Amino acid sequence: MAFFKRYNYIMMTTLIVVLVVSAGLFYLQFISRYEYEVSQIKSQFEERVLSLDYMMKAAIDQVDAMQIAAQSYLTAHQNHRSPSLLFSQLSEKPEQKIYHLDNVKPPYTQTMVGNLTGMGSLNSSSTFYREIEMALSLNPHFQAALHNMPNVAWVYYTSANRFINLYPWVLSKDFRFADEFYTHEFYWLGLPEHNPDHQRYWTSAYIDEGGKGLMVTCAAPVYDDNQFRGTVALDFTLDILNTFVKNFDFEYQHTVLFVSNQNNQLLAHPTLVSSKDKTVKFAEMAFPKAIRYQFHQLLQTQEGNIHELDSYLFLYQKLQNVPWKLVSWTPKQEIVFDAIYGTSWGFLVLLPGLIFILVMTTRVTRQEFIRPAGLLVKHIEAKNKGIVSPIPKVPVGWQSWFETVSQIFQENRSLFSELQMSLTALETKNVELRQLDQVKNEFLANTSHELRTPLNGIIGIAESLREGVAGELSDPAKANLTMIVSSGKRLSALVNDILDFSKLRHNKIELQLKPVGLREIVDVILTLSLPLASKKNVELINALTLDLPPAKADENRLQQILHNLLGNAIKFTEKGKIKVSAKIVENIESFQENRGFVITVSDTGIGIPEDKLDRIFESFEQLEGGIAREYGGTGLGLAITKQLVERHGGTIYVESQLGVGSRFIFTLPISEEIYYSQLTTISADASTDILTGQASVNELPSTLGQFQILIVDDESVNLQVVANFLSLQRYNIIQATSGMEAINLIKEGLKPDAILLDVMMPRMSGYEVTQKLREKWSLSELPILLLTAKNQVEDLVTGLEVGANDYLTKPISKDELLARLKTHLSIKHLKAENLRMSAELDILHRLQKMLLPTEKELRQIDDLEIAGFMAPADEVGGDYYDVLQQNGRVLLSIGDVTGHGLESGALAIMVQSSVRTLLATYHELEPVKFLSALNQMVYHNVIRMKTGKNMTLALLSYQQGQLVLTGQHEEMIVVRNGEVELIDTVDLGFPIGLEEDIADFVSQTSVSLNPGDVVVLYTDGITEAENLAREQYGLERLCEVVQHNWQKTADDIQQAVIDDVHQFIGKQKVFDDITLLVLKQK
């Protein structure tokens, strides 16, 4: 009975444990999922904050530019000159004491200037005239602001002398200066008493009287010799902010994102704010009713962190460039439900299955095993006591057990006793052997640390003393220190060989096989061997050809093989050459594909005696006598090399002639996978930098002393070694002797630029310190380099998994440490720069696409089918095209800026805006006059930008089947009845922005179009597009595609070209904008 009770108790306990463990796992998975979702919300919000902040910086830059232009003009024009042409067009009404610029005359147009209106008389002081001229000089800046900022409604200058210059131009009867302007925020916030620091400012939100919806003003005061003159201002509509908060796709349906200003006015909201609003709403209305009463307290919490209140998750962030806040809240219930849904299904499937298995196991084992086993136990107990016990009724199969027990129990008792004694003795021996094996493994592991720690101190301090950390030393002292360093490194290499040999003996080295560029690996090893070879008259030769396929190998172990072979070759060669060559051989049976490399390392050294050739790869084998004493070594290098080659499936052997030289030959398999080189060939000059630690990082500041490095190690010797290394580069150094001390220093406000961290420390290991720091700082924010004597692969993997940036083994090379530290400091520095540039590229991409003509505009042209296409490259190439209708003509333009990047994109936008402005000014398109005026506008802007950029630009005028082409661009393709004609544009113009005057270079040509004729314009992003083989698409292929599809519609021709370009490029990255314009005469 006790047996069954215990069995039932165990099974019930097992069931309870299964239920509890399942519930615990479910809860842990739920918590992990919930925390992950919350972190995703915060990450998305932070990205949105950066994007909005950058977007608003454009408005600030425009206002700053206008303020600088105004004050610069007043500074440069201290004395009043004769009135400008635009000043003379001002009209005055003395009886009403007003003046205005209602009558704009050529060469000016209403699109080029604002209307300057004022109260009083134009007959005033020279200071007044200077200010009028200054206000008129701001017109180009007003025009640029309106073109570059689509959401700008008005740009204006308001003077303390009772006048205003407002752009865009409107009649004075619709709008003119009034004294009440001085009571508006855009003016009085700039007064000295309100703005003593002369800073730019933002007004409260207001509803535009012109019906443009919710609006704010960004303004700045203008001073002349510390005398307040007025304000420049830019009225900014907030529709783009509403689009910003609406278009952000949060994962949770009821997440709300909105923007409020310094007065807690609501500037943008997906539902509460629209262009039809008649009043300004307050941010309090954007909060859920449940937490609205705590509105002010919420905005006093720490920004950037998620706060939980009444079942809502709330966070906000103040913007850097404007006095606004971006706010978001999400119902916690949605996140909880999502987390539960993501984890519950596994629990619901797993639990019933476990219970069913447990119940069936209980039933079957009870019937088929537990009860018969219990009876058998009782039978054995009875036989053991000598009691006669009949065989009970048991399932078939158990009967023989009872009979066997009954027959042999007596004789088995003595045998069992002997066996028990033997087993006990055997178990004791096994335990002893396991303990010895464990002691051996621990010895090898500890040897790595215990030997490397003092070695690191010896080598490091000796090197730093030699470099002058304690002052200049004499040449004999330096020579002795060099011998100490050399001996320490030889001992370190011996330790590495012994440990590698031990791991190979016990098959504890696992190869990470992948495609490896053989020539690149040899280049690196030869370059790093140059310092050793340079001490002798030895030439190192890489004879591997460039067309070799990749090898299938472990990259690190292949480097070790080549390093051992080349090291031996250099050691035993006093003059001559050492060459590495390779060839492909078929039918190698040991390789899966039967193809492989035969690699040869040959030298002109002393050679190997014939009787030694058979034993050269054996452990601890050396050349005897004087040679061994002269050259040294452990005798393990070639033994390790042989085992590493064999682990790759290859073989190695040697051919040698005494006094002539040796050839070490080994085989490696060929990889069938595609290989993309990740190694950089190191030049001979660069190798010197690597070995001396002088590799430059351009992005790092020139003064390293401004970097603060925290060193953490419980060994004072190690601290001194690393401190000596860093002090040679004048880093600021802080030291800590334990992990807890480092954590406390950082909690107290220390923010180092990088941490050098020992792994094996008491109470808190380097892994734990790294894990703790990664809870707050990312890899790029706080680089952590682990320094340790533990050099096993699993140690490195553990270090990287907990968040370390890098892992260096002791003894530490000064040059390697300094080079890696500089690299990680550079990565940290570049991370922020990359974020800024990504945001700029995104804005420029969107601006480029916004300025393209719409599909609707192209469809409204009667006589022509027009299909336009423009796809910007990742780096922004500066392409654009435009199509306009004017006075019965169709005006087309297509351009391409030289180079790539933000400046190219900005110049393209500038040219397109200038073309539209000039087309509106010159109603008759006269090529020389038009392009000369356009070039003048662009040239001076290019000079001011200091970019060296220019643009090829083609202008086309179409009317009643006649196409007039002006300007220098790519050859124009014309297809008539299936025949291709190319029209060269070299003599029709000159690059825009390259020279100040291009009038002598501009001409035009005409093309008559018949029904069905096709004209194709394009940029070099198509003809110079490359595939993976670095072949260009070319003009010839473009003409063939157009000719093959000329009878189709313009849209179909365009699509055929774009499809063919993408098919040609394949997976190659697009490096330039692709722009195409197809015209077809109806």
Secondary structure, 3 states (H helix, E strand, C coil): CHHHHHHHHHHHHHHHHHHHHHHHHHHHHHHHHHHHHHHHHHHHHHHHHHHHHHHHHHHHHHHHHHHHHHHHHHHHCCCCCCCCHHHHCCEEECCCCEEECCCCCCCCCCCCCCEEEEECCCCCCHHHHHHHHHHHHCHHHHHHHHHHCCCEEEEEEEECCCEEEEECCCCCCCCCCCHHHHHCHHHHCCCCCCCCCCCCEECCCEECCCCCCEEEEEEEEEEECCEEEEEEEEEEECHHHHHHHHCCCCCCCCCEEEEECCCCEEEECCCCCCCCCCCCCEHHHHCCHHHHCCHHHHCCCCCCCCEEECCEEEEEEECCCCCCEEEEEEEHHHHHHHHHHHHHHHHHHHHHHHHHHHHHHHHHHHHHHHHHHHHHHHHHHHHHCCCCCCCCCCCCCCHHHHHHHHHHHHHHHHHHHHHHHHHHHHHHHHHHHHHHHHHHHHHHHHHHHHHHHHHHHHHHHHHHHHHCCCCCCCHHHHHHHHHHHHHHHHHHHHHHHHHHHHHHHCCCCCCCEEEECHHHHHHHHHHHHHHHHHCCEEEEEECCCCCCCCEEEEHHHHHHHHHHHHHHHHHCCCEEEEEEEEEEEECCCCCCCCEEEEEEEEECCCCCCHHHHHHCCCCCCCCCHHHHHHHCCCCCHHHHHHHHHHHCCCCEEEEEECCCEEEEEEEEEECCCCCCCCCCCCCHHHHHHHHHCCCCCCCCCCCHHHCEEEEECCCHHHHHHHHHHHHHCCCEEEEECCHHHHHHHHHCCCCCCEEEEECCCCCCCHHHHHHHHHCCCCCCCCCEEEEECCCCHHHHHHHHHCCCCEEEECCCCHHHHHHHHHHHHHHHHHHHHHHHHHHHHHHHHHHHHHCCCCHHHHHCCCCEEEEEEEECCCCCCCEEEEEEEECCEEEEEEEEECCCCHHHHHHHHHHHHHHHHHHHHCCCCCHHHHHHHHHHHHHHHHHHHCCCCCEEEEEEEEECCEEEEECCCCCEEEEECCEEEEECCHHHCCCECCCCCCHHHCCEEEEECCCCCEEEEECHHHHCCECCCCCECCHHHHHHHHHHHCCCCHHHHHHHHHHHHHHHHCCCCCCCCEEEEEEEEC
